[in-house]
C-alpha cells in the first residue's frame, strides 16, 4: 500500500512527463476550465461514527483529495433529493455509496433517464444492496449484493481485460474489506473487469447512451484510505463520462501549471507522511486560480494581490464602497510592547469598474498585529490586542489622522487567539469573536472563546455566547441571528440564548455553551498536500462564519449559506443553515473554493458591496501556530515566539490576495456612495437587497442622529409589508433597529405604539422576532410587557425572546400563572426549555405557589425537551424552596398528594436532593408520606424515581420488573473512554479544579477524604468521573464524601464536550508518578490474603488491576480510602444504583466480608502488596 504522499508524487511525476511533450498556455486552462471539469455528485448517507457503517462523510473527503489535479468537482449530499431531472442535469456523473432501502418511482425514473441519456453512474460497494425492491435499479447496477465475510485479499484482472480503458496500466492493491458475493447478475451490456477468486468484483455496463461502473471495494478506511483505490475510482469516472467529456477533461488537466518543489527543514510533519512534505514555491495569482476549484456556476476573480498588499487578515468597506485591507507582516510573533509595528491598513479602489483594484494607498501604518476592522462614525474600529483603536481620516486625504484607544482589555498571550471578526450589528453595537487569549468585561469578568458585543465607543463589553475552543468566527444573519465558529473541530455554532440573560441571574442555572449545530466537521480539500497540527482532515484553523446576505447568488444561498476558511487545507468551506425550532442545523456542503496550490489560505470572507463574496487569501505556505513542533511530533525542534507561535523561516511576508467569488449571470452591480446621502436616501437604502448597504444606511442614520427619519421609519412599519422570496421583510427589520438606535422604539412614548404593535403582528416571523428583541433592548416595564405578549407566537424563535422578556420582568403572580398554564406547550425544544426555566425562576415564589395549588391542572408532559428531570424548573424550585427546611417534611409531602399531573415526580425527586443537601436521611414518617406519593405515580414515573433513589426502602408497585429491566438497560451507565488527550490541558484542569483537595502531586489528602490519583489507570478515572457527573456516585445519603465530590465536578456541566475534559484530566493523573502511602489501618495480613483470593480474578494477584475488566489498581492506594470504600459498598452507599453494573458487583463482593475487622484485614494485605513492590 502506497502512502498518500508517495503516491501523490508519483502521479505528479507522470503528469510532468506528459507536460514535457506538449505546451498548453495558462490561458487555455482558465478558458476551458468549465468545459473540462467533470461534475460529480457523491450521494452518501447520514450514518456517523458510533451509529452506523459505510461512513460516507469520512470517505468522500478522502477521495476528494485525489480529485483536484484531475479537475473532477465533487458535490456531496446525504439524501436522495438530487434524484430529479433538474437535480441530475447539473452533473456528469453520480457516485452512490450509502445504505438506502427505499427509492420512489420518480427517483428511479430520473436516475434511469439520466444514465440512458448519457450520464455516468458509479455505484460503490454497498450501493449494490440499495433499493432492494427495484428490479430496474438492480439491472442498472448489474447485480445485487447477497452476502459477505471479511478478509484481507487482492483481486485479479479478468482474463482479456488488461487493456480495457479502465485498467490499462493499473496494478491493483491489497486491502482488508468485506468479501461481497452477488446475485441477480445482469450480464446484458456488462463487462467484468476484476475478480475476487471467481466472484465478479469490478465491472462496467452500458445502458442507452450512458455508462455504469461498479466495484465491490469500499467497506471502510482500510480501502478508502488507499490511493490505488482512488485511482481505480478516477479511472471509472473518466471512462463512465464518455469520450467527449473525458478528452476535454484530460486536456484541461494536462494544461494546469506546476509548481517548483524543494526540501526545506522546517515543514511541520504532524501527519507523519512519508517521504516528508516538500516546500512548494509560490505561484502567480493566475496560476493559483487555474489550480483552484469553485462551485459550479461561479468564477474566481482577482481584485488585488501582491505587491499592492501582503498578508491580508481582514477587510471592510466604507460608505463609499472602498475596500480597506488589514495587513499584518508582524503576525504571529513580532509582538511589540508599544504597539508600533510594521503592519498597515491599505485602501484599495476599483475606479474604472473592471472588477479589479487599480489604486491602493496606505490608510494607516505603524500597527502591530491588527486582527479585525469595522466601519463606524466615518472611520474604523480596529482590533489590535491589547487595544481596540479608532482610526479616522478627517481631511479626506486618504490617511488616518485620528488614532484613539477605545479600550485595553484584550489578552496578548497568543496572537491567534485574540479578538477578530468585527461587525456592526442590527442592535447598533459592535460584535466580535475572541479566542482563548480572552478579554475582560465589567459585568462578567474575564472571558475567553466567546462571541461578544460592545458599544461603538468601546465601552460596555458584553460576552454573549460561549464556544468550546479557540474562536475566530462570527456571523450575523439578515434577521439578526448570531452564529460563530471555532478553530478546532467545531465549525458551526448558534447563540439562541444570550449569555447576559443567564449569567448571575439564578444560582440554580449557570450559563452553558452555545448550540453546536454542524452535522460533521470534516473538510473537503482537493489535494493530499496540506499541513495540519491535529484534528487531521477536519477544521483545525477555522476562520470566520460569514453568511451570504445579498441577492446576487442563487436563491439557495440567501441568508442560508455560511462560509468558513480552513487555511491549512487551502479551502473555503460552506455550511447551509436549516431551521430547527429555536435554533438551527448546519449542513456541511464541502468547499465553495479550494485549491491544489499549497499556499492558498482563506482566512476571511464577506459579502461585498456588489453582492459577491470577497475572500482574503493570506497566501502562505506555513499556517501552523502551536503547539510548538518537536523532533518527535513534527520532525524538527522549533522555538516558541512572542506570539506563542513557533518561529519558522518559511513564514512569508510578501504575498497576499483578495479574490471575488462571482456568481455567473448575476445582475450588473450599480455602485452606491452613501457618504453624502440625505436622510430620504438612507431610509430608501434600508430596502436594498444587500445587507452591507442596508446596515451602512442604518449605521449612518443612528450615528449621525438623523431624527428626521423617525416619521418615515414608522411609516415603513405601518405600510403594507414587502416580503421577499425567503420570507423576509428586510426594510421593516432595519426600520425597527434604526428606531431603537434613535431611542424611538419604546412603548414609553405613545407616538411609537401603533408602529410597534404592527411590527409585533407582522406576517413575517423575522420582523416579529426583531420587534421583541428591540423591545428587550429598550427595556422599560411597558416594553417588556409588550414583548412578553408574544408568548403564543407561532414562531419558535419569537417565543424564545418573549420568554426572555418574561424573565426580565418584575416577579408577578399573573406571569407565573400564565407560565404554568403554558407549561407543556412553551418548552418545545431544549433552548425554549432553558428560556422557560429562566422565566419561571424569575417568578419563582409565585410559580411555586401555583405549583402547590390543586385546582391548576396542566395536560401534557412536564419532561418534554428537558435533557434530565433535574433541569426542569419544578425540580430546581423544589430544591430551592425546601433548602431552608431543617425540620421534618412529612406535612409538606402529604400536602402534595392532592396535586395533579406530572409535577409530582419532579418535585418528589427533588426531595431526594434536599435530604442529601441537608446531609440526613428521611425519617420514617417522611418515607411513609413519600410512599403515598409514589403510589400515585404511573409506571414510567416510578421507574425514573427508582433509578435515583438508591438506599431508600420504597416500593414501586406500578413497575413491572421485565419492563424495568428494559428501562434500566436503556438508561444503564456506559462509560465513554477516550484514548486521546491533551497533557497540557490536563495540567491546567487539574490545577484549577483538583489540586486543592488531591494535592499538587495527586497523592491525596486523608483529612479531606481525597484519595491518591497519581498513576491510576486513565480509563478507570474517566469512568469514575463520569459516574459522579451522571449521578451514579455521590447521591447516596450515607456517602458524604461522594456528595462533595459530585458537587466538585459541577464545573464540567456547562461543557459541551465534557468527556474531552475528563479525558484530559484522567490522562494527566495517569502519567504522574504514584506517591507512597503510609499504613494507617491495622489488620491481619495473613487472614487478609485469604480474603483477597476473591479479588484476584479482577484486580490481579499483584493488585495492579485489569483495564479490560474496569478493575482499578488498588496496590499503592491509601489504605484509609480503600477501607472507606469497602464500608460504603457494604452499607449500600456505593454500588447500589441499578444503572451501575460494576458497582453492584463490587457491592455484592464486599458484603461477603463478615465484619469490620475482615475489611481491615484485606485492606492491610493490599497495602502490603504495595510495600513489597517498593
ChimeraX attribute file (.defattr): number of C-alpha atoms within 10 A of each C-alpha:
attribute: neighborCount
match mode: 1-to-1
recipient: residues
	/A:1	13
	/A:2	13
	/A:3	14
	/A:4	20
	/A:5	18
	/A:6	15
	/A:7	18
	/A:8	17
	/A:9	13
	/A:10	11
	/A:11	12
	/A:12	13
	/A:13	12
	/A:14	11
	/A:15	17
	/A:16	14
	/A:17	10
	/A:18	13
	/A:19	17
	/A:20	8
	/A:21	7
	/A:22	10
	/A:23	10
	/A:24	14
	/A:25	11
	/A:26	14
	/A:27	14
	/A:28	14
	/A:29	22
	/A:30	17
	/A:31	12
	/A:32	15
	/A:33	21
	/A:34	18
	/A:35	11
	/A:36	22
	/A:37	22
	/A:38	24
	/A:39	20
	/A:40	23
	/A:41	23
	/A:42	22
	/A:43	24
	/A:44	24
	/A:45	22
	/A:46	19
	/A:47	16
	/A:48	15
	/A:49	11
	/A:50	6
	/A:51	8
	/A:52	11
	/A:53	15
	/A:54	22
	/A:55	21
	/A:56	26
	/A:57	25
	/A:58	21
	/A:59	20
	/A:60	22
	/A:61	22
	/A:62	25
	/A:63	25
	/A:64	22
	/A:65	21
	/A:66	22
	/A:67	22
	/A:68	23
	/A:69	22
	/A:70	19
	/A:71	23
	/A:72	24
	/A:73	22
	/A:74	27
	/A:75	21
	/A:76	23
	/A:77	21
	/A:78	19
	/A:79	13
	/A:80	16
	/A:81	11
	/A:82	20
	/A:83	22
	/A:84	17
	/A:85	15
	/A:86	10
	/A:87	12
	/A:88	21
	/A:89	14
	/A:90	14
	/A:91	20
	/A:92	24
	/A:93	29
	/A:94	28
	/A:95	23
	/A:96	25
	/A:97	26
	/A:98	26
	/A:99	22
	/A:100	17
	/A:101	12
	/A:102	14
	/A:103	17
	/A:104	12
	/A:105	10
	/A:106	12
	/A:107	17
	/A:108	18
	/A:109	16
	/A:110	20
	/A:111	22
	/A:112	20
	/A:113	19
	/A:114	25
	/A:115	25
	/A:116	17
	/A:117	14
	/A:118	19
	/A:119	25
	/A:120	29
	/A:121	30
	/A:122	25
	/A:123	25
	/A:124	22
	/A:125	24
	/A:126	22
	/A:127	25
	/A:128	28
	/A:129	21
	/A:130	22
	/A:131	19
	/A:132	15
	/A:133	11
	/A:134	16
	/A:135	13
	/A:136	13
	/A:137	20
	/A:138	22
	/A:139	17
	/A:140	25
	/A:141	26
	/A:142	28
	/A:143	23
	/A:144	24
	/A:145	20
	/A:146	12
	/A:147	12
	/A:148	12
	/A:149	9
	/A:150	11
	/A:151	11
	/A:152	11
	/A:153	14
	/A:154	14
	/A:155	19
	/A:156	17
	/A:157	20
	/A:158	18
	/A:159	10
	/A:160	8
	/A:161	15
	/A:162	16
	/A:163	11
	/A:164	13
	/A:165	13
	/A:166	23
	/A:167	17
	/A:168	11
	/A:169	10
	/A:170	15
	/A:171	10
	/A:172	17
	/A:173	16
	/A:174	15
	/A:175	21
	/A:176	17
	/A:177	21
	/A:178	20
	/A:179	19
	/A:180	22
	/A:181	18
	/A:182	19
	/A:183	13
	/A:184	13
	/A:185	15
	/A:186	15
	/A:187	12
	/A:188	12
	/A:189	14
	/A:190	20
	/A:191	18
	/A:192	20
	/A:193	23
	/A:194	23
	/A:195	17
	/A:196	18
	/A:197	11
	/A:198	11
	/A:199	14
	/A:200	21
	/A:201	24
	/A:202	24
	/A:203	22
	/A:204	22
	/A:205	23
	/A:206	20
	/A:207	20
	/A:208	15
	/A:209	14
	/A:210	21
	/A:211	27
	/A:212	28
	/A:213	27
	/A:214	26
	/A:215	24
	/A:216	24
	/A:217	21
	/A:218	21
	/A:219	23
	/A:220	17
	/A:221	16
	/A:222	13
	/A:223	20
	/A:224	21
	/A:225	19
	/A:226	20
	/A:227	23
	/A:228	21
	/A:229	19
	/A:230	19
	/A:231	19
	/A:232	18
	/A:233	20
	/A:234	18
	/A:235	17
	/A:236	25
	/A:237	26
	/A:238	23
	/A:239	20
	/A:240	28
	/A:241	24
	/A:242	17
	/A:243	11
	/A:244	9
	/A:245	18
	/A:246	18
	/A:247	13
	/A:248	17
	/A:249	23
	/A:250	15
	/A:251	17
	/A:252	25
	/A:253	22
	/A:254	19
	/A:255	24
	/A:256	25
	/A:257	20
	/A:258	18
	/A:259	14
	/A:260	10
	/A:261	12
	/A:262	9
	/A:263	11
	/A:264	13
	/A:265	14
	/A:266	20
	/A:267	22
	/A:268	25
	/A:269	23
	/A:270	18
	/A:271	17
	/A:272	13
	/A:273	14
	/A:274	13
	/A:275	12
	/A:276	19
	/A:277	23
	/A:278	16
	/A:279	19
	/A:280	18
	/A:281	13
	/A:282	20
	/A:283	20
	/A:284	11
	/A:285	20
	/A:286	15
	/A:287	19
	/A:288	22
	/A:289	23
	/A:290	24
	/A:291	25
	/A:292	21
	/A:293	28
	/A:294	19
	/A:295	18
	/A:296	16
	/A:297	13
	/A:298	18
	/A:299	16
	/A:300	20
	/A:301	17
	/A:302	18
	/A:303	20
	/A:304	25
	/A:305	22
	/A:306	15
	/A:307	10
	/A:308	18
	/A:309	26
	/A:310	28
	/A:311	28
	/A:312	28
	/A:313	26
	/A:314	29
	/A:315	26
	/A:316	22
	/A:317	20
	/A:318	21
	/A:319	23
	/A:320	15
	/A:321	21
	/A:322	18
	/A:323	21
	/A:324	25
	/A:325	27
	/A:326	29
	/A:327	28
	/A:328	26
	/A:329	24
	/A:330	19
	/A:331	22
	/A:332	22
	/A:333	21
	/A:334	17
	/A:335	21
	/A:336	15
	/A:337	9
	/A:338	8
	/A:339	16
	/A:340	13
	/A:341	19
	/A:342	17
	/A:343	21
	/A:344	23
	/A:345	27
	/A:346	24
	/A:347	24
	/A:348	23
	/A:349	20
	/A:350	17
	/A:351	12
	/A:352	10
	/A:353	12
	/A:354	9
	/A:355	15
	/A:356	19
	/A:357	21
	/A:358	15
	/A:359	13
	/A:360	17
	/A:361	15
	/A:362	17
	/A:363	21
	/A:364	22
	/A:365	17
	/A:366	12
	/A:367	22
	/A:368	25
	/A:369	30
	/A:370	30
	/A:371	26
	/A:372	26
	/A:373	29
	/A:374	23
	/A:375	23
	/A:376	24
	/A:377	16
	/A:378	15
	/A:379	18
	/A:380	22
	/A:381	26
	/A:382	25
	/A:383	25
	/A:384	24
	/A:385	28
	/A:386	20
	/A:387	21
	/A:388	23
	/A:389	23
	/A:390	25
	/A:391	24
	/A:392	23
	/A:393	17
	/A:394	13
	/A:395	9
	/A:396	9
	/A:397	9
	/A:398	15
	/A:399	19
	/A:400	20
	/A:401	15
	/A:402	13
	/A:403	15
	/A:404	13
	/A:405	15
	/A:406	17
	/A:407	17
	/A:408	15
	/A:409	16
	/A:410	23
	/A:411	23
	/A:412	22
	/A:413	16
	/A:414	22
	/A:415	26
	/A:416	27
	/A:417	25
	/A:418	29
	/A:419	36
	/A:420	29
	/A:421	29
	/A:422	27
	/A:423	23
	/A:424	21
	/A:425	20
	/A:426	27
	/A:427	21
	/A:428	23
	/A:429	19
	/A:430	22
	/A:431	28
	/A:432	28
	/A:433	33
	/A:434	30
	/A:435	28
	/A:436	22
	/A:437	22
	/A:438	25
	/A:439	25
	/A:440	17
	/A:441	17
	/A:442	10
	/A:443	13
	/A:444	14
	/A:445	10
	/A:446	14
	/A:447	21
	/A:448	26
	/A:449	26
	/A:450	33
	/A:451	33
	/A:452	25
	/A:453	25
	/A:454	19
	/A:455	14
	/A:456	18
	/A:457	17
	/A:458	19
	/A:459	13
	/A:460	14
	/A:461	21
	/A:462	23
	/A:463	29
	/A:464	23
	/A:465	27
	/A:466	25
	/A:467	29
	/A:468	24
	/A:469	18
	/A:470	26
	/A:471	36
	/A:472	32
	/A:473	33
	/A:474	30
	/A:475	31
	/A:476	22
	/A:477	20
	/A:478	26
	/A:479	19
	/A:480	17
	/A:481	17
	/A:482	21
	/A:483	27
	/A:484	33
	/A:485	34
	/A:486	30
	/A:487	25
	/A:488	19
	/A:489	23
	/A:490	25
	/A:491	36
	/A:492	33
	/A:493	29
	/A:494	24
	/A:495	23
	/A:496	21
	/A:497	26
	/A:498	21
	/A:499	23
	/A:500	15
	/A:501	16
	/A:502	20
	/A:503	17
	/A:504	14
	/A:505	16
	/A:506	12
	/A:507	11
	/A:508	15
	/A:509	18
	/A:510	14
	/A:511	19
	/A:512	18
	/A:513	21
	/A:514	25
	/A:515	22
	/A:516	22
	/A:517	20
	/A:518	21
	/A:519	17
	/A:520	19
	/A:521	21
	/A:522	24
	/A:523	29
	/A:524	33
	/A:525	32
	/A:526	33
	/A:527	23
	/A:528	22
	/A:529	22
	/A:530	23
	/A:531	23
	/A:532	23
	/A:533	21
	/A:534	15
	/A:535	14
	/A:536	16
	/A:537	21
	/A:538	24
	/A:539	29
	/A:540	26
	/A:541	29
	/A:542	30
	/A:543	30
	/A:544	33
	/A:545	30
	/A:546	26
	/A:547	28
	/A:548	28
	/A:549	27
	/A:550	25
	/A:551	19
	/A:552	24
	/A:553	22
	/A:554	13
	/A:555	12
	/A:556	10
	/A:557	18
	/A:558	20
	/A:559	21
	/A:560	19
	/A:561	22
	/A:562	30
	/A:563	30
	/A:564	34
	/A:565	33
	/A:566	30
	/A:567	32
	/A:568	28
	/A:569	33
	/A:570	32
	/A:571	29
	/A:572	31
	/A:573	27
	/A:574	24
	/A:575	25
	/A:576	20
	/A:577	21
	/A:578	14
	/A:579	12
	/A:580	13
	/A:581	16
	/A:582	20
	/A:583	23
	/A:584	22
	/A:585	20
	/A:586	24
	/A:587	21
	/A:588	26
	/A:589	18
	/A:590	25
	/A:591	27
	/A:592	21
	/A:593	26
	/A:594	29
	/A:595	25
	/A:596	27
	/A:597	29
	/A:598	27
	/A:599	27
	/A:600	32
	/A:601	29
	/A:602	32
	/A:603	28
	/A:604	30
	/A:605	31
	/A:606	25
	/A:607	22
	/A:608	23
	/A:609	24
	/A:610	24
	/A:611	25
	/A:612	22
	/A:613	24
	/A:614	23
	/A:615	29
	/A:616	27
	/A:617	29
	/A:618	27
	/A:619	32
	/A:620	24
	/A:621	24
	/A:622	23
	/A:623	23
	/A:624	21
	/A:625	23
	/A:626	15
	/A:627	15
	/A:628	20
	/A:629	25
	/A:630	15
	/A:631	11
	/A:632	10
	/A:633	16
	/A:634	19
	/A:635	17
	/A:636	15
	/A:637	15
	/A:638	18
	/A:639	13
	/A:640	17
	/A:641	17
	/A:642	17
	/A:643	23
	/A:644	21
	/A:645	23
	/A:646	20
	/A:647	20
	/A:648	19
	/A:649	11
	/A:650	15
	/A:651	15
	/A:652	19
	/A:653	17
	/A:654	14
	/A:655	23
	/A:656	27
	/A:657	24
	/A:658	28
	/A:659	22
	/A:660	23
	/A:661	24
	/A:662	20
	/A:663	19
	/A:664	13
	/A:665	11
	/A:666	15
	/A:667	12
	/A:668	8
	/A:669	12
	/A:670	8
	/A:671	10
	/A:672	14
	/A:673	12
	/A:674	17
	/A:675	14
	/A:676	10
	/A:677	15
	/A:678	11
	/A:679	17
	/A:680	11
	/A:681	12
	/A:682	22
	/A:683	24
	/A:684	14
	/A:685	23
	/A:686	25
	/A:687	20
	/A:688	17
	/A:689	17
	/A:690	23
	/A:691	25
	/A:692	24
	/A:693	26
	/A:694	22
	/A:695	21
	/A:696	23
	/A:697	26
	/A:698	25
	/A:699	27
	/A:700	21
	/A:701	23
	/A:702	20
	/A:703	16
	/A:704	12
	/A:705	13
	/A:706	16
	/A:707	15
	/A:708	11
	/A:709	19
	/A:710	20
	/A:711	12
	/A:712	15
	/A:713	23
	/A:714	24
	/A:715	13
	/A:716	22
	/A:717	23
	/A:718	17
	/A:719	11
	/A:720	9
	/A:721	18
	/A:722	15
	/A:723	14
	/A:724	11
	/A:725	8
	/A:726	12
	/A:727	13
	/A:728	20
	/A:729	22
	/A:730	24
	/A:731	23
	/A:732	30
	/A:733	27
	/A:734	29
	/A:735	27
	/A:736	29
	/A:737	27
	/A:738	33
	/A:739	23
	/A:740	21
	/A:741	23
	/A:742	18
	/A:743	14
	/A:744	22
	/A:745	27
	/A:746	25
	/A:747	23
	/A:748	15
	/A:749	11
	/A:750	8
	/A:751	14
	/A:752	17
	/A:753	17
	/A:754	13
	/A:755	20
	/A:756	27
	/A:757	17
	/A:758	17
	/A:759	27
	/A:760	23
	/A:761	15
	/A:762	20
	/A:763	16
	/A:764	22
	/A:765	22
	/A:766	22
	/A:767	30
	/A:768	28
	/A:769	27
	/A:770	26
	/A:771	30
	/A:772	29
	/A:773	23
	/A:774	25
	/A:775	27
	/A:776	24
	/A:777	18
	/A:778	20
	/A:779	19
	/A:780	15
	/A:781	18
	/A:782	16
	/A:783	22
	/A:784	26
	/A:785	20
	/A:786	23
	/A:787	30
	/A:788	26
	/A:789	16
	/A:790	22
	/A:791	22
	/A:792	14
	/A:793	17
	/A:794	10
	/A:795	17
	/A:796	24
	/A:797	25
	/A:798	27
	/A:799	28
	/A:800	31
	/A:801	26
	/A:802	30
	/A:803	27
	/A:804	29
	/A:805	29
	/A:806	30
	/A:807	25
	/A:808	21
	/A:809	20
	/A:810	11
	/A:811	19
	/A:812	15
	/A:813	15
	/A:814	11
	/A:815	22
	/A:816	25
	/A:817	20
	/A:818	13
	/A:819	23
	/A:820	19
	/A:821	16
	/A:822	16
	/A:823	19
	/A:824	18
	/A:825	17
	/A:826	20
	/A:827	23
	/A:828	19
	/A:829	17
	/A:830	16
	/A:831	23
	/A:832	26
	/A:833	26
	/A:834	23
	/A:835	26
	/A:836	27
	/A:837	27
	/A:838	24
	/A:839	25
	/A:840	29
	/A:841	26
	/A:842	22
	/A:843	24
	/A:844	23
	/A:845	17
	/A:846	18
	/A:847	26
	/A:848	20
	/A:849	12
	/A:850	19
	/A:851	24
	/A:852	17
	/A:853	14
	/A:854	14
	/A:855	11
	/A:856	14
	/A:857	15
	/A:858	17
	/A:859	13
	/A:860	12
	/A:861	13
	/A:862	22
	/A:863	19
	/A:864	17
	/A:865	19
	/A:866	20
	/A:867	11
	/A:868	9
	/A:869	21
	/A:870	16
	/A:871	18
	/A:872	23
	/A:873	27
	/A:874	26
	/A:875	21
	/A:876	22
	/A:877	23
	/A:878	20
	/A:879	22
	/A:880	17
	/A:881	13
	/A:882	15
	/A:883	15
	/A:884	10
	/A:885	12
	/A:886	11
	/A:887	6
	/A:888	12
	/A:889	19
	/A:890	17
	/A:891	11
	/A:892	13
	/A:893	22
	/A:894	17
	/A:895	14
	/A:896	21
	/A:897	17
	/A:898	13
	/A:899	17
	/A:900	18
	/A:901	15
	/A:902	18
	/A:903	20
	/A:904	25
	/A:905	25
	/A:906	24
	/A:907	23
	/A:908	21
	/A:909	21
	/A:910	23
	/A:911	21
	/A:912	21
	/A:913	22
	/A:914	23
	/A:915	20
	/A:916	20
	/A:917	16
	/A:918	13
	/A:919	15
	/A:920	13
	/A:921	17
	/A:922	20
	/A:923	12
	/A:924	11
	/A:925	15
	/A:926	18
	/A:927	18
	/A:928	17
	/A:929	20
	/A:930	21
	/A:931	17
	/A:932	15
	/A:933	20
	/A:934	24
	/A:935	15
	/A:936	17
	/A:937	20
	/A:938	15
	/A:939	18
	/A:940	15
	/A:941	19
	/A:942	20
	/A:943	21
	/A:944	18
	/A:945	21
	/A:946	21
	/A:947	19
	/A:948	19
	/A:949	19
	/A:950	21
	/A:951	18
	/A:952	15
	/A:953	10
	/A:954	14
	/A:955	12
	/A:956	18
	/A:957	14
	/A:958	16
	/A:959	18
	/A:960	11
	/A:961	13
	/A:962	9
	/A:963	13
	/A:964	18
	/A:965	15
	/A:966	11
	/A:967	16
	/A:968	19
	/A:969	13
	/A:970	11
	/A:971	13
	/A:972	17
	/A:973	20
	/A:974	14
	/A:975	15
	/A:976	14
	/A:977	18
	/A:978	16
	/A:979	10
	/A:980	10
	/A:981	17
	/A:982	14
	/A:983	17
	/A:984	12
	/A:985	15
	/A:986	21
	/A:987	16
	/A:988	14
	/A:989	17
	/A:990	20
	/A:991	14
	/A:992	10
	/A:993	14
	/A:994	17
	/A:995	16
	/A:996	15
	/A:997	17
	/A:998	22
	/A:999	18
	/A:1000	13
	/A:1001	15
	/A:1002	24
	/A:1003	25
	/A:1004	24
	/A:1005	16
	/A:1006	15
	/A:1007	7
	/A:1008	11
	/A:1009	18
	/A:1010	21
	/A:1011	20
	/A:1012	24
	/A:1013	25
	/A:1014	25
	/A:1015	21
	/A:1016	25
	/A:1017	22
	/A:1018	26
	/A:1019	22
	/A:1020	22
	/A:1021	21
	/A:1022	23
	/A:1023	21
	/A:1024	16
	/A:1025	23
	/A:1026	24
	/A:1027	19
	/A:1028	20
	/A:1029	21
	/A:1030	13
	/A:1031	18
	/A:1032	26
	/A:1033	24
	/A:1034	23
	/A:1035	27
	/A:1036	29
	/A:1037	24
	/A:1038	19
	/A:1039	21
	/A:1040	18
	/A:1041	13
	/A:1042	20
	/A:1043	21
	/A:1044	14
	/A:1045	19
	/A:1046	21
	/A:1047	12
	/A:1048	14
	/A:1049	16
	/A:1050	12
	/A:1051	12
	/A:1052	17
	/A:1053	15
	/A:1054	16
	/A:1055	16
	/A:1056	16
	/A:1057	12
	/A:1058	14
	/A:1059	19
	/A:1060	21
	/A:1061	19
	/A:1062	26
	/A:1063	26
	/A:1064	25
	/A:1065	28
	/A:1066	30
	/A:1067	26
	/A:1068	25
	/A:1069	25
	/A:1070	19
	/A:1071	14
	/A:1072	15
	/A:1073	14
	/A:1074	18
	/A:1075	17
	/A:1076	14
	/A:1077	17
	/A:1078	13
	/A:1079	14
	/A:1080	11
	/A:1081	17
	/A:1082	13
	/A:1083	17
	/A:1084	15
	/A:1085	19
	/A:1086	13
	/A:1087	14
	/A:1088	20
	/A:1089	20
	/A:1090	13
	/A:1091	19
	/A:1092	21
	/A:1093	12
	/A:1094	13
	/A:1095	19
	/A:1096	14
	/A:1097	13
	/A:1098	18
	/A:1099	21
	/A:1100	19
	/A:1101	16
	/A:1102	15
	/A:1103	22
	/A:1104	20
	/A:1105	23
	/A:1106	16
	/A:1107	15
	/A:1108	9
	/A:1109	12
	/A:1110	15
	/A:1111	21
	/A:1112	22
	/A:1113	20
	/A:1114	21
	/A:1115	24
	/A:1116	25
	/A:1117	28
	/A:1118	28
	/A:1119	27
	/A:1120	19
	/A:1121	19
	/A:1122	21
	/A:1123	19
	/A:1124	16
	/A:1125	17
	/A:1126	24
	/A:1127	20
	/A:1128	19
	/A:1129	22
	/A:1130	24
	/A:1131	17
	/A:1132	23
	/A:1133	24
	/A:1134	27
	/A:1135	25
	/A:1136	26
	/A:1137	24
	/A:1138	21
	/A:1139	22
	/A:1140	18
	/A:1141	15
	/A:1142	15
	/A:1143	18
	/A:1144	18
	/A:1145	13
	/A:1146	18
	/A:1147	23
	/A:1148	16
	/A:1149	15
	/A:1150	22
	/A:1151	16
	/A:1152	12
	/A:1153	15
	/A:1154	10
	/A:1155	12
	/A:1156	12
	/A:1157	14
	/A:1158	18
	/A:1159	23
	/A:1160	24
	/A:1161	24
	/A:1162	28
	/A:1163	32
	/A:1164	26
	/A:1165	24
	/A:1166	25
	/A:1167	25
	/A:1168	17
	/A:1169	19
	/A:1170	19
	/A:1171	15
	/A:1172	9
	/A:1173	9
	/A:1174	7
